[in-house]
Amino acid sequence: MIKFSRLLFALNLCLLCSLGGAQESAVKTIPTLDVPRYMGTWYEIAKFPNWFQKKCVSNTQAIYSVRPDGSLKVLNSCKTADGEISQAEGTARQIGASDSPKLEVRFAPAWLSFLPMVWGDYWVIDLDPQYQVAAVSDPRREYLWVLSRTPQIDKKVYDALLLRLQNQQFDTRKLELTQQLPAPSKN
């Protein structure tokens, strides 16, 4: 009976250790976000693949602006395989204080906005002091976007950001680079 008890104790200890090692720490956002400064155009540099961007093959960007009623307008666009531009207009709202880096975004019609499931988390988890490069995710690490004010990003800046994301327990190997192709010249 003593041997069985020791075996059971050892198995439970192993289970607890394995569970403890597998736990992820909470996703950390930046301390504060100056929303008016964040407005404008952001180019997607990389992302975790997701179902709602499957048709996008290049030139993915988001334009954020403030509507007259104070809500935030989100205009996402990308180029599809057939060369068309696909656009989706949404609404963002800040969660918490006026400098909170936690937002929610909705692309469903306004009449569905009372449903919690139509709102997606948009947490700014990394942002340089000049508001030129950002990383956005959610509390479950299901989504991740690397954004820049320019279509290309310096490799050193990108690599440093990847290290910070890895420190936040993101599997950066899942990141898919986004092609940002120059517009065709008009002759």
Salt bridges, closest charged atoms under 4 A:
GLU24 OE1 - ARG141 NH1 3.18
GLU44 OE2 - LYS47 NZ 3.75
GLU89 OE2 - ARG67 NH2 3.00
GLU104 OE1 - ARG93 NH2 2.85
ASP121 OD2 - ARG140 NH1 3.53
ASP126 OD2 - ARG164 NE 2.74
ASP138 OD2 - ARG140 NH2 3.72
GLU142 OE2 - ARG140 NE 3.40
ASP159 OD2 - LYS155 NZ 2.82
ASP171 OD1 - ARG173 NE 2.87
GLU176 OE2 - LYS47 NZ 2.87
